[in-house]
Amino acid sequence: MRTIPIYTAAALAEIAGCFAFWAWFRLDKSILWLVPGMVSLAAFGWLLALVPAEQAGRAYAIYGGIYFAASLVWLWAVEGVRPDRWDLIGAAVCLTGAAIILWSPRTV
């Protein structure tokens, strides 16, 4: 299924774009950080539009669960902070909710 990789790529693109702004604003990095950040945020929007969902709201709801988990991966991989058990429990709850929305049988 290509849906999960698209959501994952969208989450990483959004997190990277937002982190670029964070780095400029909070970490005193160069304003040039905003250029790849804006490109990354544009890629996020494009990727999220590729998911095969009929309604945008449902696509965004599923994406939210993926985003939570990807944010914790970013926290660990990029910021060097290991998520604690409460982070992991919260991510599991979010991913469970996203899975229910994504794979629930729908009637037309």
PyMOL CGO cylinders between C-alpha atoms (Angstrom):
from pymol import cmd
from pymol.cgo import CYLINDER

trace = [
    CYLINDER, 0.00, 0.00, 0.00, 1.50, 3.33, -1.02, 0.3, 1, 1, 1, 1, 1, 1,
    CYLINDER, 1.50, 3.33, -1.02, -0.60, 5.40, 1.38, 0.3, 1, 1, 1, 1, 1, 1,
    CYLINDER, -0.60, 5.40, 1.38, 1.57, 4.93, 4.48, 0.3, 1, 1, 1, 1, 1, 1,
    CYLINDER, 1.57, 4.93, 4.48, 4.83, 5.93, 2.72, 0.3, 1, 1, 1, 1, 1, 1,
    CYLINDER, 4.83, 5.93, 2.72, 3.16, 9.06, 1.35, 0.3, 1, 1, 1, 1, 1, 1,
    CYLINDER, 3.16, 9.06, 1.35, 1.87, 10.04, 4.79, 0.3, 1, 1, 1, 1, 1, 1,
    CYLINDER, 1.87, 10.04, 4.79, 5.31, 9.35, 6.28, 0.3, 1, 1, 1, 1, 1, 1,
    CYLINDER, 5.31, 9.35, 6.28, 7.10, 11.43, 3.65, 0.3, 1, 1, 1, 1, 1, 1,
    CYLINDER, 7.10, 11.43, 3.65, 4.57, 14.24, 4.15, 0.3, 1, 1, 1, 1, 1, 1,
    CYLINDER, 4.57, 14.24, 4.15, 5.15, 14.19, 7.90, 0.3, 1, 1, 1, 1, 1, 1,
    CYLINDER, 5.15, 14.19, 7.90, 8.92, 14.34, 7.52, 0.3, 1, 1, 1, 1, 1, 1,
    CYLINDER, 8.92, 14.34, 7.52, 8.60, 17.19, 5.00, 0.3, 1, 1, 1, 1, 1, 1,
    CYLINDER, 8.60, 17.19, 5.00, 6.33, 19.18, 7.34, 0.3, 1, 1, 1, 1, 1, 1,
    CYLINDER, 6.33, 19.18, 7.34, 8.52, 18.58, 10.38, 0.3, 1, 1, 1, 1, 1, 1,
    CYLINDER, 8.52, 18.58, 10.38, 11.67, 19.55, 8.47, 0.3, 1, 1, 1, 1, 1, 1,
    CYLINDER, 11.67, 19.55, 8.47, 10.02, 22.72, 7.16, 0.3, 1, 1, 1, 1, 1, 1,
    CYLINDER, 10.02, 22.72, 7.16, 8.77, 23.74, 10.58, 0.3, 1, 1, 1, 1, 1, 1,
    CYLINDER, 8.77, 23.74, 10.58, 12.11, 22.88, 12.16, 0.3, 1, 1, 1, 1, 1, 1,
    CYLINDER, 12.11, 22.88, 12.16, 13.83, 25.21, 9.69, 0.3, 1, 1, 1, 1, 1, 1,
    CYLINDER, 13.83, 25.21, 9.69, 11.69, 28.06, 11.02, 0.3, 1, 1, 1, 1, 1, 1,
    CYLINDER, 11.69, 28.06, 11.02, 12.33, 26.91, 14.60, 0.3, 1, 1, 1, 1, 1, 1,
    CYLINDER, 12.33, 26.91, 14.60, 16.08, 26.84, 13.95, 0.3, 1, 1, 1, 1, 1, 1,
    CYLINDER, 16.08, 26.84, 13.95, 16.05, 30.37, 12.52, 0.3, 1, 1, 1, 1, 1, 1,
    CYLINDER, 16.05, 30.37, 12.52, 13.77, 31.83, 15.18, 0.3, 1, 1, 1, 1, 1, 1,
    CYLINDER, 13.77, 31.83, 15.18, 14.75, 29.91, 18.32, 0.3, 1, 1, 1, 1, 1, 1,
    CYLINDER, 14.75, 29.91, 18.32, 18.26, 28.64, 17.64, 0.3, 1, 1, 1, 1, 1, 1,
    CYLINDER, 18.26, 28.64, 17.64, 19.61, 31.80, 16.00, 0.3, 1, 1, 1, 1, 1, 1,
    CYLINDER, 19.61, 31.80, 16.00, 20.41, 30.10, 12.70, 0.3, 1, 1, 1, 1, 1, 1,
    CYLINDER, 20.41, 30.10, 12.70, 20.71, 32.07, 9.47, 0.3, 1, 1, 1, 1, 1, 1,
    CYLINDER, 20.71, 32.07, 9.47, 17.54, 33.34, 7.82, 0.3, 1, 1, 1, 1, 1, 1,
    CYLINDER, 17.54, 33.34, 7.82, 18.63, 31.23, 4.84, 0.3, 1, 1, 1, 1, 1, 1,
    CYLINDER, 18.63, 31.23, 4.84, 17.30, 28.22, 6.77, 0.3, 1, 1, 1, 1, 1, 1,
    CYLINDER, 17.30, 28.22, 6.77, 13.85, 29.44, 5.72, 0.3, 1, 1, 1, 1, 1, 1,
    CYLINDER, 13.85, 29.44, 5.72, 14.50, 28.72, 2.02, 0.3, 1, 1, 1, 1, 1, 1,
    CYLINDER, 14.50, 28.72, 2.02, 14.72, 24.92, 2.30, 0.3, 1, 1, 1, 1, 1, 1,
    CYLINDER, 14.72, 24.92, 2.30, 12.06, 25.13, 4.98, 0.3, 1, 1, 1, 1, 1, 1,
    CYLINDER, 12.06, 25.13, 4.98, 9.59, 26.70, 2.55, 0.3, 1, 1, 1, 1, 1, 1,
    CYLINDER, 9.59, 26.70, 2.55, 10.46, 24.13, -0.12, 0.3, 1, 1, 1, 1, 1, 1,
    CYLINDER, 10.46, 24.13, -0.12, 9.92, 21.37, 2.41, 0.3, 1, 1, 1, 1, 1, 1,
    CYLINDER, 9.92, 21.37, 2.41, 6.53, 22.77, 3.43, 0.3, 1, 1, 1, 1, 1, 1,
    CYLINDER, 6.53, 22.77, 3.43, 5.47, 23.00, -0.22, 0.3, 1, 1, 1, 1, 1, 1,
    CYLINDER, 5.47, 23.00, -0.22, 6.52, 19.35, -0.66, 0.3, 1, 1, 1, 1, 1, 1,
    CYLINDER, 6.52, 19.35, -0.66, 4.42, 18.48, 2.40, 0.3, 1, 1, 1, 1, 1, 1,
    CYLINDER, 4.42, 18.48, 2.40, 1.30, 20.01, 0.83, 0.3, 1, 1, 1, 1, 1, 1,
    CYLINDER, 1.30, 20.01, 0.83, 1.93, 18.27, -2.48, 0.3, 1, 1, 1, 1, 1, 1,
    CYLINDER, 1.93, 18.27, -2.48, 2.54, 14.89, -0.83, 0.3, 1, 1, 1, 1, 1, 1,
    CYLINDER, 2.54, 14.89, -0.83, -0.56, 15.09, 1.32, 0.3, 1, 1, 1, 1, 1, 1,
    CYLINDER, -0.56, 15.09, 1.32, -2.63, 15.83, -1.79, 0.3, 1, 1, 1, 1, 1, 1,
    CYLINDER, -2.63, 15.83, -1.79, -1.40, 12.53, -3.30, 0.3, 1, 1, 1, 1, 1, 1,
    CYLINDER, -1.40, 12.53, -3.30, -3.08, 10.26, -0.73, 0.3, 1, 1, 1, 1, 1, 1,
    CYLINDER, -3.08, 10.26, -0.73, -6.04, 8.37, -2.15, 0.3, 1, 1, 1, 1, 1, 1,
    CYLINDER, -6.04, 8.37, -2.15, -8.65, 9.74, 0.24, 0.3, 1, 1, 1, 1, 1, 1,
    CYLINDER, -8.65, 9.74, 0.24, -11.97, 11.07, -0.99, 0.3, 1, 1, 1, 1, 1, 1,
    CYLINDER, -11.97, 11.07, -0.99, -12.27, 13.76, 1.70, 0.3, 1, 1, 1, 1, 1, 1,
    CYLINDER, -12.27, 13.76, 1.70, -9.50, 16.13, 2.77, 0.3, 1, 1, 1, 1, 1, 1,
    CYLINDER, -9.50, 16.13, 2.77, -10.63, 16.09, 6.40, 0.3, 1, 1, 1, 1, 1, 1,
    CYLINDER, -10.63, 16.09, 6.40, -10.29, 12.32, 6.62, 0.3, 1, 1, 1, 1, 1, 1,
    CYLINDER, -10.29, 12.32, 6.62, -6.86, 12.48, 4.97, 0.3, 1, 1, 1, 1, 1, 1,
    CYLINDER, -6.86, 12.48, 4.97, -5.77, 15.12, 7.51, 0.3, 1, 1, 1, 1, 1, 1,
    CYLINDER, -5.77, 15.12, 7.51, -7.09, 13.06, 10.43, 0.3, 1, 1, 1, 1, 1, 1,
    CYLINDER, -7.09, 13.06, 10.43, -5.13, 9.99, 9.34, 0.3, 1, 1, 1, 1, 1, 1,
    CYLINDER, -5.13, 9.99, 9.34, -2.09, 12.17, 8.74, 0.3, 1, 1, 1, 1, 1, 1,
    CYLINDER, -2.09, 12.17, 8.74, -2.29, 13.48, 12.31, 0.3, 1, 1, 1, 1, 1, 1,
    CYLINDER, -2.29, 13.48, 12.31, -1.51, 10.07, 13.78, 0.3, 1, 1, 1, 1, 1, 1,
    CYLINDER, -1.51, 10.07, 13.78, 1.44, 9.58, 11.45, 0.3, 1, 1, 1, 1, 1, 1,
    CYLINDER, 1.44, 9.58, 11.45, 2.66, 13.11, 12.25, 0.3, 1, 1, 1, 1, 1, 1,
    CYLINDER, 2.66, 13.11, 12.25, 2.71, 12.42, 16.00, 0.3, 1, 1, 1, 1, 1, 1,
    CYLINDER, 2.71, 12.42, 16.00, 4.87, 9.31, 15.58, 0.3, 1, 1, 1, 1, 1, 1,
    CYLINDER, 4.87, 9.31, 15.58, 7.17, 10.98, 13.03, 0.3, 1, 1, 1, 1, 1, 1,
    CYLINDER, 7.17, 10.98, 13.03, 7.67, 13.92, 15.40, 0.3, 1, 1, 1, 1, 1, 1,
    CYLINDER, 7.67, 13.92, 15.40, 9.00, 11.56, 18.04, 0.3, 1, 1, 1, 1, 1, 1,
    CYLINDER, 9.00, 11.56, 18.04, 11.34, 9.95, 15.53, 0.3, 1, 1, 1, 1, 1, 1,
    CYLINDER, 11.34, 9.95, 15.53, 12.58, 13.47, 14.68, 0.3, 1, 1, 1, 1, 1, 1,
    CYLINDER, 12.58, 13.47, 14.68, 12.99, 14.24, 18.39, 0.3, 1, 1, 1, 1, 1, 1,
    CYLINDER, 12.99, 14.24, 18.39, 15.26, 11.23, 18.76, 0.3, 1, 1, 1, 1, 1, 1,
    CYLINDER, 15.26, 11.23, 18.76, 17.10, 11.23, 15.41, 0.3, 1, 1, 1, 1, 1, 1,
    CYLINDER, 17.10, 11.23, 15.41, 17.67, 14.98, 14.94, 0.3, 1, 1, 1, 1, 1, 1,
    CYLINDER, 17.67, 14.98, 14.94, 17.43, 16.55, 18.37, 0.3, 1, 1, 1, 1, 1, 1,
    CYLINDER, 17.43, 16.55, 18.37, 19.06, 13.67, 20.24, 0.3, 1, 1, 1, 1, 1, 1,
    CYLINDER, 19.06, 13.67, 20.24, 16.32, 13.34, 22.85, 0.3, 1, 1, 1, 1, 1, 1,
    CYLINDER, 16.32, 13.34, 22.85, 15.00, 9.84, 23.41, 0.3, 1, 1, 1, 1, 1, 1,
    CYLINDER, 15.00, 9.84, 23.41, 11.19, 9.69, 23.70, 0.3, 1, 1, 1, 1, 1, 1,
    CYLINDER, 11.19, 9.69, 23.70, 9.98, 8.41, 27.04, 0.3, 1, 1, 1, 1, 1, 1,
    CYLINDER, 9.98, 8.41, 27.04, 7.30, 5.78, 27.60, 0.3, 1, 1, 1, 1, 1, 1,
    CYLINDER, 7.30, 5.78, 27.60, 4.54, 8.40, 27.75, 0.3, 1, 1, 1, 1, 1, 1,
    CYLINDER, 4.54, 8.40, 27.75, 5.61, 9.73, 24.35, 0.3, 1, 1, 1, 1, 1, 1,
    CYLINDER, 5.61, 9.73, 24.35, 5.49, 6.19, 22.97, 0.3, 1, 1, 1, 1, 1, 1,
    CYLINDER, 5.49, 6.19, 22.97, 2.12, 5.42, 24.54, 0.3, 1, 1, 1, 1, 1, 1,
    CYLINDER, 2.12, 5.42, 24.54, 0.70, 8.65, 23.12, 0.3, 1, 1, 1, 1, 1, 1,
    CYLINDER, 0.70, 8.65, 23.12, 2.07, 7.86, 19.66, 0.3, 1, 1, 1, 1, 1, 1,
    CYLINDER, 2.07, 7.86, 19.66, 0.58, 4.36, 19.83, 0.3, 1, 1, 1, 1, 1, 1,
    CYLINDER, 0.58, 4.36, 19.83, -2.83, 5.81, 20.68, 0.3, 1, 1, 1, 1, 1, 1,
    CYLINDER, -2.83, 5.81, 20.68, -2.56, 8.26, 17.78, 0.3, 1, 1, 1, 1, 1, 1,
    CYLINDER, -2.56, 8.26, 17.78, -1.44, 5.58, 15.32, 0.3, 1, 1, 1, 1, 1, 1,
    CYLINDER, -1.44, 5.58, 15.32, -4.28, 3.33, 16.46, 0.3, 1, 1, 1, 1, 1, 1,
    CYLINDER, -4.28, 3.33, 16.46, -6.76, 6.11, 15.78, 0.3, 1, 1, 1, 1, 1, 1,
    CYLINDER, -6.76, 6.11, 15.78, -5.25, 6.78, 12.38, 0.3, 1, 1, 1, 1, 1, 1,
    CYLINDER, -5.25, 6.78, 12.38, -5.40, 3.07, 11.51, 0.3, 1, 1, 1, 1, 1, 1,
    CYLINDER, -5.40, 3.07, 11.51, -9.05, 2.87, 12.51, 0.3, 1, 1, 1, 1, 1, 1,
    CYLINDER, -9.05, 2.87, 12.51, -9.89, 5.81, 10.27, 0.3, 1, 1, 1, 1, 1, 1,
    CYLINDER, -9.89, 5.81, 10.27, -7.73, 4.56, 7.38, 0.3, 1, 1, 1, 1, 1, 1,
    CYLINDER, -7.73, 4.56, 7.38, -8.83, 0.93, 7.31, 0.3, 1, 1, 1, 1, 1, 1,
    CYLINDER, -8.83, 0.93, 7.31, -12.42, 1.09, 8.54, 0.3, 1, 1, 1, 1, 1, 1,
    CYLINDER, -12.42, 1.09, 8.54, -14.97, -0.32, 6.10, 0.3, 1, 1, 1, 1, 1, 1,
    CYLINDER, -14.97, -0.32, 6.10, -16.94, 2.51, 4.56, 0.3, 1, 1, 1, 1, 1, 1,
    CYLINDER, -16.94, 2.51, 4.56, -20.42, 2.40, 3.12, 0.3, 1, 1, 1, 1, 1, 1,
    CYLINDER, -20.42, 2.40, 3.12, -21.23, 4.68, 0.23, 0.3, 1, 1, 1, 1, 1, 1,
]
cmd.load_cgo(trace, "trace")
